Amino acid sequence: MTTTAAHETTLNVAVDVRFSPAGFPLALRHDGHLWVITDEPVHWSGVDIEFWQVQGKLSSTAAPRTFLLHRDSGAAQWLLESVS
């Protein structure tokens, strides 16, 4: 784990992501906690890699955190690249 900018931590650890039937992330499980996606996620792809940037909360009163997720094209496992 490395710190990259103010309040952003680079991780590259495996996370479980729950998707809606339409293919949008609804929640992610990281470090034993379930983060509910609160805002519209942002999706993009590069060469052989796919990204989602999502905001999530642990509870309705918690402050949101921004998560950057990625996976290699065709891979099943999502990686948490950073949290800010």
C-alpha positions as CSV (number, residue, x, y, z in Angstrom):
1,M,0.0,0.0,0.0
2,T,1.3,3.4,-0.9
3,T,0.1,6.9,-0.5
4,T,-0.2,8.7,-3.8
5,A,-1.8,12.1,-3.1
6,A,-3.6,13.8,-0.2
7,H,-6.1,11.3,1.2
8,E,-5.6,8.8,-1.6
9,T,-4.2,5.3,-1.0
10,T,-3.1,2.9,-3.8
11,L,-3.9,-0.7,-2.9
12,N,-4.4,-3.1,-5.9
13,V,-6.2,-5.6,-3.7
14,A,-9.0,-8.0,-4.8
15,V,-12.6,-6.9,-4.0
16,D,-16.0,-8.4,-4.5
17,V,-18.3,-6.2,-6.6
18,R,-22.1,-6.7,-6.7
19,F,-23.6,-5.6,-10.0
20,S,-27.2,-4.8,-11.0
21,P,-28.8,-6.9,-13.8
22,A,-28.1,-3.9,-16.1
23,G,-24.4,-4.2,-15.3
24,F,-23.9,-1.3,-12.9
25,P,-22.0,-1.7,-9.6
26,L,-24.3,-1.6,-6.6
27,A,-21.9,-2.4,-3.7
28,L,-18.4,-3.6,-3.1
29,R,-16.9,-5.6,-0.2
30,H,-13.5,-4.5,0.9
31,D,-11.6,-5.3,4.1
32,G,-14.6,-6.9,5.7
33,H,-16.9,-4.0,5.0
34,L,-19.8,-3.6,2.6
35,W,-19.7,-0.2,0.8
36,V,-23.0,0.8,-0.9
37,I,-22.6,2.7,-4.1
38,T,-24.3,6.0,-3.6
39,D,-23.8,8.1,-6.8
40,E,-23.8,7.2,-10.5
41,P,-20.6,5.3,-11.3
42,V,-18.3,6.3,-14.1
43,H,-17.1,3.6,-16.5
44,W,-14.3,3.5,-19.1
45,S,-12.1,1.1,-20.9
46,G,-8.5,1.1,-22.1
47,V,-6.5,-1.4,-24.0
48,D,-7.2,-4.7,-22.2
49,I,-8.4,-3.1,-19.0
50,E,-11.7,-1.9,-17.7
51,F,-12.3,0.7,-15.0
52,W,-15.2,1.9,-12.7
53,Q,-15.0,4.9,-10.4
54,V,-17.6,4.7,-7.7
55,Q,-18.6,6.6,-4.6
56,G,-19.6,4.4,-1.6
57,K,-20.7,4.7,2.0
58,L,-20.7,2.3,4.9
59,S,-24.0,3.8,6.2
60,S,-26.4,6.6,5.3
61,T,-24.7,9.0,7.7
62,A,-21.1,8.1,6.8
63,A,-19.0,10.3,4.5
64,P,-18.7,9.0,1.0
65,R,-15.4,7.6,-0.3
66,T,-14.3,7.4,-3.9
67,F,-13.1,4.0,-5.1
68,L,-11.2,3.3,-8.4
69,L,-11.7,-0.3,-9.6
70,H,-10.1,-2.1,-12.5
71,R,-9.8,-5.5,-14.1
72,D,-8.1,-7.0,-17.1
73,S,-10.4,-7.6,-20.0
74,G,-12.2,-10.9,-19.6
75,A,-11.0,-11.4,-16.0
76,A,-13.5,-12.1,-13.3
77,Q,-11.6,-10.5,-10.4
78,W,-11.9,-6.8,-9.7
79,L,-9.0,-5.0,-8.1
80,L,-9.3,-1.9,-5.9
81,E,-6.7,0.4,-7.3
82,S,-7.2,3.4,-4.9
83,V,-9.5,4.9,-2.3
84,S,-9.8,8.6,-1.6
